[in-house]
Amino acid sequence: MVNAGPLREIQQVARDAEAAGFSSMYFTESGRTAYLSCAAAALATERIGIGTGIAVAFPRSPMITAATAWELQDATNGRFVIGLGTQVKAHIERRYSSEYAHPGPRLADYVKSMRAIFKAFRGEEKLAYDGEFYQFSLLPAQWSPGPIAADDPPIYISAVLPWMTRMAGELCDGIHVHPFHSPKYLTDVARPNIEAGAAKAGRSVNDVCFEIPVMTAVGDTEEEVMANREHGRQMIAFYGSTRTYSPVFEIHGFDGLSDRLHAAQREGDMAGMVAMITDDILDHYIVSATWNDLGPALVKRYADVAPDVKVMSYTAYNQYRADPGVFDKWADVAKAMA
C-alpha cells in the first residue's frame, strides 16, 4: 500500500517493489491523485499488479473514472484494479464541492453505471444507463476509447459497515478492507454480509477478493518489535476515534471506546487517546512479529478469512522511504507466506 507521490519517485518505487517480488501495489489518494501514480508505475513495470486503494469516487463522474480505469487496464495489459471509496462527508462537500447524500446507494449506482460504460466502450451495448443518481445516454464513436485486449478492470470498493459490505458482495469483484480491523470482525461481520450480498446476485463469497491492509509491528529483535508497537497504538487510537467504526471495537467487548477516544480527540488529548489502547486491545488489530516470524503469523491470522485473500502491508512503504533495502526483508516475508 503506497501513498501517491511524485511521479518519477513512484516509478522507482514500482521497479523496486516488482524486483522484490510483491504481487501488487495499491495507491492511496490524499494530497496527490492515485491514478497518476498508477500510470507512472504501469509504465515502469511489466509484472506487478497495480490498483487504487482507494480513489475517491464522487468528485469524478463515473464516465471519467471508467475511462481512466480503461486506459490503465490497457497500459498494464490487464494488471489494473480500480478501488473506489466514498471518503467522508466533510471532504466530499467542503474539499471537493461535490454531492455526498445517500453515499451507499450512490456508490452502488456508480459501480453499476461503470459496468454499463465498459460494455459501451467494447461496443457490446449502446450506452443507455438510467440509474437513481447517474444517467448516461451519449457515447459517439469518436468519444469512446474503444475495445481493449484485456478484460474489464475489476472493481473493488472500500467497506466497513453492513450495508456497504453487502453491496460489495452483490456488485463488486473485491472489497478493500479498512486497515482498522480484526480477523474476527472480518469473519463474523464482514464475510456474512459479503455472502448475503453475493447470494442476492447469484454469486458466492468465492467471487469476491478480500484485499486486507495489515498494520504490523515488525523488527529484527523483540526490542524493535515492542518499539514499533507504539506507532500501531497511535494508529488504532486515531482510527478508533471515528465513531462510525465503533462496531470494530464492540465485537471484542470494547464498548464505548470509540466515544471515549472521540471525546479525547476533541479536547486535543492525543496522549490520553493512546493510553486507552492497552496491549490487549492493540493485539486485536495489529500483527507483532520479528521478520523471521511475520510470514507464518500473517498466514495463521488471515488464511481462513475468505477463499480469496490479498494481504497487504500498510507499513512497508514508509519503511522503504527510510531504507529502500527493507523491501528485501518483505520479499523474504512473501516467500515464507508462499
FITORKE-259099 format. One record per residue: x, y, z of N, C-alpha, C in turn; residue in one letter. Coordinates in steps of 0.02 Angstrom, whole numbers, plus 50000, padded with zeros to 5 digits. Example, Ala and Ser with C-alpha at 12.3 -4.5 7.8 and 13.67 -1.06 7.14 Angstrom:
<titis>
506604971650390506154977550390506604983550390A506424988850354506844994750357506455000250394S
</titis>
This chain:
<titis>
500434994150000500005000050000500455006150000M500375010449948500845015849936500475022449932V500745027649963500465034249954500625036849884N500135039649850500285042949786500805048349799A501275049049751501825053649762502105056449698G502675059949702503005062549642503115056949591P502935058149529502875052649481503535049149466L504075052849461504725049549448504925045249508R504785047549568504935043449627504505037149627E503875037849608503435032049607503675026849557I503955028949502504215024149453504775019949485Q505205023049524505745019249556505465014549610Q504985017049649504675012749699504375006549665V504035007649609503705002149574504214997049548A504764999549521505294994949498505564990849556R505684994149612505964990649670505454985649699D504824987549700504304982949726504244976849681A504264977849616504224972249570504834967649578E505424970649583506034966649592506024962649657A505704965449708505674962049773505174956249773A504744955949724504274950449720503584951849746G503424958249762502734959849781502274957949723F501684955349740501204953549688500834959549661S500714964549703500334970449683500544976449724S500384982349699500454988449737499834992749726M499564995349781498954999249780499085006249805Y498845011149768498985018149783498395021449818F498545024749874498035028649909497985035549877T497425038849891497325045649865497255050349924E497705055249927497655060249980497825066949949S498455069149956498645075549926498785075049852G498915068949828499045067849757498555062549730R498465062449665497965057949636498255050949630T497855046049648498075039049643498165037049570A497755039649525497775037349455498425039049420Y498695045049433499325046849400499895042549426L499895041049491500405036549517500335029549486S499715027349477499615020849443499905020949373C499795026449337500055026949269500815026749269A501125030449316501855030349320502115023349335A501795019949382502005013149399501895008349341A501345009149305501195004749248501735005149195A501975011149182502465012149129503175010249150L503265008749214503925007049239504004999549254A503464995749245503464988649266503164984249212T503244977649222502984972849174502534967649206E502594966349271502254960649302501794962549359R502004967049401501664968349464500954971149452I500474968849491499804971549488499784978649516G499344982749488499304989849507498574991649517I498444995449570497754997449582497705003549626G497095005949634496945011449680496645008449743T496865010949800496625008049863496575013249918G496115018049915495625018549862495675025449828I495315026049770495215032649740494525035149760A494455041649768493825044549789493355044749730V492745042249739492285041449683491905047849666A491535050649714491005055449698491235061949664F491835064649677492015070749641492125069649566P492185063349545492285061849474491655058549446R491475060349386490935056849352491125049549341S490655044849346490815037849330491115037049260P490925041449213491215041149146491965042649148M492155047749187492865049449193493245043749226I492965041049280493295035549315493345029349271T492805027749236492815021849192493335022649136A493375028549107493855029649053494575029249079A494695032049138495365031749167495555024549183T495105020849213495235013749228495355009849165A494975011349113495045007849049495745008849019W495975015149021496645016548994497185013149035E497105013149101497605009849144497595002249135L497004999449125496974992249111497314990549045Q497234994848996497564993948932498324994648939D498544999848976499255001148983499614995649021A499254992249067499564987049107499454980049079T499114979549021498944973048993498554968749042N498084971949077497644968149120497864967649192G498334971849214498584971449283498244976349331R497754980049308497474985549348496834983549384F496764986049446496154985349486495924992249507V495294993949495495035000349516494704999549584I494965002849634494685002749701494375009449717G493745009549736493375015749747493135016349819L493075022449842492805023749909492415030149911G492035030949965491595036849970491945042850001T492485041850039492765047050083492235049150133Q492355054250171491875056450222491535062850197V490965064350228490535069750203490905076450200K491285078050253491615084550254492085085550195A492455080350178492925080950122492555081450056H492045077250047491685077349984491345084149973I491035086750024490655092950016491085099150020E491585099150064491955105350077492635105550042R492945099750029493585099849992493465099049917R492975094949899492855093649828492235097249800Y491825100249845491205103549824490785098949781S490665092849807490285087849770489715085149813S489275081249783488685078649816488865072449856E488615071949918488765066149961488145062249982Y487555065249978486945062250005486845055049981A486625050750027486495043650013487125040249985H487675040350022488305037949994488295030549973P487965026250012487955019149994487595017949928G486955019649923486605018849860486935022649802P487215028449817487555032249764488155028349737R488545025349782489125021449759488895015149722L488355012049744488095006249707487905008249636A487575013849629487385016349563488005017949522D488505020549555489145022149523489445015949491Y489465010449530489755004249505489355001449447V488695001549454488264998949400488365002949336K488405009549342488495013649283489175012349250S489685011149290490335009549261490315003049221M489954998049246489884991749209489544993049141R489034997249141488694998849078489165002649031A489565007049059490045010949018490565006248987I490815001449026491294996648999491004992948939F490374990848944490054987348889490014991848827K489864998148839489835002948783490515004048752A491035004448793491715005148766491874999348719F491664993348736491804987448695491344987048633R490834991148632490364990848577489864985248584G489814982348644489354976748656488634979248663E488554985048692487894987948703487914995448691E487374998248667487315005448664487285008248735K487595014048746487595016948812486895019648828L486565016548876485885018548895485775016648968A486125020149012486065018749083485635023949116Y485115021849152484665026349186484595024049258D485025026549302485035024449371484735029649417G484775028249482484485032749532484855039349536E485515039249527485925045249534486285047149470F486395042349425486785043549365486405041249303Y486455045349251486145043649187486655044849131Q486715040049086487185040649030486835038048967F486845042148914486505040148853486845042448790S487445045248796487795047948737488525045648737L488725042048685489425040048677489565039048602L489645044648565489835043948495490495040348487P490585037048431491185032848421491825036748432A491835042948408492465046748414492625048748486Q492135047948532492245049648602492325043448646W492335037648615492435031448653493155029148644S493465026448697494145023748689494155017348648P493585014148640493555008048601493765002048642G493704996048613493864989848649494604989248663P494774985448715495464983848731495534976248734I496164973848730496274966648730496164963548799A496274967448852496204964848920495474964448941A495344960648994494674960449023494494967349053D493854968249068493644974349103494024974949169D494194981049190494534981849255494094979349311P494354975049356493974973149415493824979249458P493234979349488493024984849530492974982549602I493364985649646493334984549718493054990849750Y492744990049809492554995949848492814995149919I492915000749952493075000550024492424999950062S492424995850114491814994750153491994992550223A491604994950272491684992950342491014990450370V490484994350360489844992850392489404988350348L488874985550376488504980250342488214982050274P487894987950266487584989450202488094989350146W488664992450158489164992950105489494986250091M489594982150142489894975650129489414971150091T488764971650105488274967750065488284970049993R488354976549982488384979149914489004976649878M489564976349914490174973649883490074966449861A489734962549903489604955549884489154955049824G488674959549818488194959249763488484961749697E488884967149699489064970649638489804970649619L490244969149666490954970649656491384964349651C491974965349624492464959849618492874959049681D492884964249723493274963849784493074969049834G493284968149895493174972949949493854975049976I493944981549981494554984350011494414985350085H494674981050126494564981150198494924987150229V494624990150279494964995650314495544992750354H496104996450357496664993950397496494993150471P495994996750495495744995850564495224990250562F495444984250577495004978450576495314973050620H494944967850633495204961850664494964955950623S495324950250625495074944350589494374942350611P494214943050676493544941250699493024945750668K493164952150661492684956650630492574954550557Y493104952450523493034950450453492634944050446L492774939050489492434932650483491724932750509T491604936650563490954936450596490474941850572D490734947250544490304952750522490364953950447V490974955250423491054956950352490884951050306A491154945250320491044939550275490304937650269R489924936950324489214935350315488844940450273P489014946850279488684951850238488894951350165N489534949850153489754948550085489374942650055I489304937350094488954931350071488224932850056E487904936950098487204938650086487124942750022A487564947550012487534951449951487674947349889G488174942849894488334938549837487754933949820A487434931149871486864926649859486294930249823A486194936549840485664940549807485794941049732K486424941049713486604941649642486754934849610A486614929349646486754922749619487494921149617G487874924249662488594923049666488754919949734R489404918949747489624916549812490204920649836S490414919549898490984923149926491614921749887V491644916149851492224914549809492334919649755N491814923449737491874928249683492124935049706D492264935749770492454942249798493134941749831V493614945649807494274945849838494264950349900C494554947849954494644951850015495344954850013F495384961350002496024964849999496134968050067E496634965550105496684967150176497334970650193I497324977250202497924980750227498034979050300P498644977150317498794974850385499314979550416V499144981850476499634985750515500084980850553M500734981750546501204977150578501694981050622T501914977650675502474979950716503014974550708A503514976050667503994970950649504704973650659V505164969150675505854970950685506294964850685G506954965850688507414960250690507444957150760D507264961150810507284958750879506624960250914T506504957050970505904958351008505884965651032E506474968351046506504975351068506264980051013E506464978650950506234982850895505484982050885E505244975950892504524974750885504144978850936V504354978650998504004982251051504014989751038M504564992351012504604999450998504115001350942A504044997050892503594998550836502864997750854N502724994050907502034993350930501745000150951R502175004650973501925011150996501625015150938E501915014450879501625017750821500945014750805H500895008050810500255004850800499735007150850G499945008250911499485010550963499185017450943R499615021750916499375028250894498875027650837Q499015023050790498575022250733497885019650755M497875014850801497235012150824496845017550861I497185021550901496845027050935496545031950885A496915033450832496675038150781496075035350744F496145029350716495595026350678494985024950723Y495125022650783494585020850828494175026750853G494435032750845494055038650867493495040450819S493475037250760492915038050714492345033650738T491825036850764491295033050797490915028450750R490935029950685490615025450636490925018450639T491565018150659491915011750660491855008150728Y491425010650772491385007750839491225000250839S490854997450789490734990250790491374986050787P491904988950760492544985250756492824984250827V492694988950871492864988050942492354983650978F491724985050965491184981851005491164974350997E491374971650939491344964450930491814960850978I492294964551006492754961651055492584963851126H492014967151135491804969251201492084975851224G492394979651178492674986151196492144991551186F491584990851219491014995351210491185002251238D490985007351201491085014251223491775016951210G492235012851185492925015251175492955020551120L492585019651066492585024751013492345031451040S491825031351081491575037651109492095041051153D492445037051193492955039951237493545042651196R493735039051144494275041451101494065047951065L493445048051041493205053951006493205060051052H492985059051114492965064551162493665067151176A494145062651184494835064751197495125068351136A494945066051077495185069351016494925076451012Q494295077451028494005084151025494355088851075R494625086051128494985090051178495725090751161E495935087651107496645087951087497095083751131G496815078651164497185074551212497435068251177D497945068851135498205063051099498515058051147M498865060451197499175055951245498645051751281A498085055051298497555051451330497245046251285G497185047851220496925043051171497375036851168M498025037951162498485032351156498475028051219V498405031251277498395027551340497795022851345A497265024351310496675020051311496785013451274M497275013251229497395007251188497875002651226I497604998251266498004993551304498314988451258T498784984451285499094979251244498574974251220D498094972651262497574967951242497174970551183D496994976951186496624979951130497064980051068I497684982051076498134982751019498214976150981L498264970551017498404964150986497834961650942D497234964450951496684962550907496754965650838H497134971050831497114975050770497774975750734Y498324973750764498964973850728499304967150737I499794965850693500194959750697500894961550721V501104958650776501774959850804502194953650794S502774954350763503204948450750503894950750729A504384946550738505044947650708504984946350633T505474948650596505464947550524505414940050507W505764935850545505754928650531505074925550544N504704928450590504054925450609503464928750575D503564934250539502994938050514502594934250461L502934930950414502574927350362502104922050391G502344917450432501894912550463501344915750505P501504921250539500994924650580500424927350537A500594930150479500084932850434499654927250406L499964921650386499584915950360499094913350413V499354912450474498924909950528498334914550540K498454921050536497934925950554497394926650500R497584925950436497114927650383496924921950336Y497224916150343497104910850294496374908750290A496014909050345495324906650346494804912250341D495014918250327494544923850323494074923150264V494344921150206493944920550145494334916150095A493994913650044494344909549994494874913349955P494754919849943495214923849903495434929849945D496054929749967496314934950012496954937849984V497004944549982497644947849970497844951450034K498384949350065498644952750124499124958150102V498984964250122499384970050102499754972950161M500364975050151500724978550203500514985850205S500304988150263500114995150273500724999350291Y501284996150306501864999850332502484999350288T502494994950238503114993850200503365000150165A502895004150138503115010050100503455015150145Y503185016350204503515021050250504205018450271N504255011850280504905008950296505385009750237Q505135008850177505545009550116505815016650109Y505405021550126505635028450119506215029950166R506245026450221506805027250267507395022950247A507255017050218507775012250199507525007850142D507695009550079507455005550022507634998150027P508144996450065508344989450072507834985250110G507344988450142506854984650181506424980250135V506384982050072505994977850026506274970750022F506934969950032507224963250033506924959050090D506804962250147506504958650204505784956850188K505424961450156504734959850137504714954250085W505214954050041505244948649993505304941850029A505694941650082505764935450121505104933650155D504734938850178504084937550209503614934450158V503604937050097503174934450044503354927150029A503994925650026504204918650013503984914050069K504054916550131503844912450188503084911150186A502704916250166501984915250161501814910150107M502144910650051502024905849996502194898750018A
</titis>
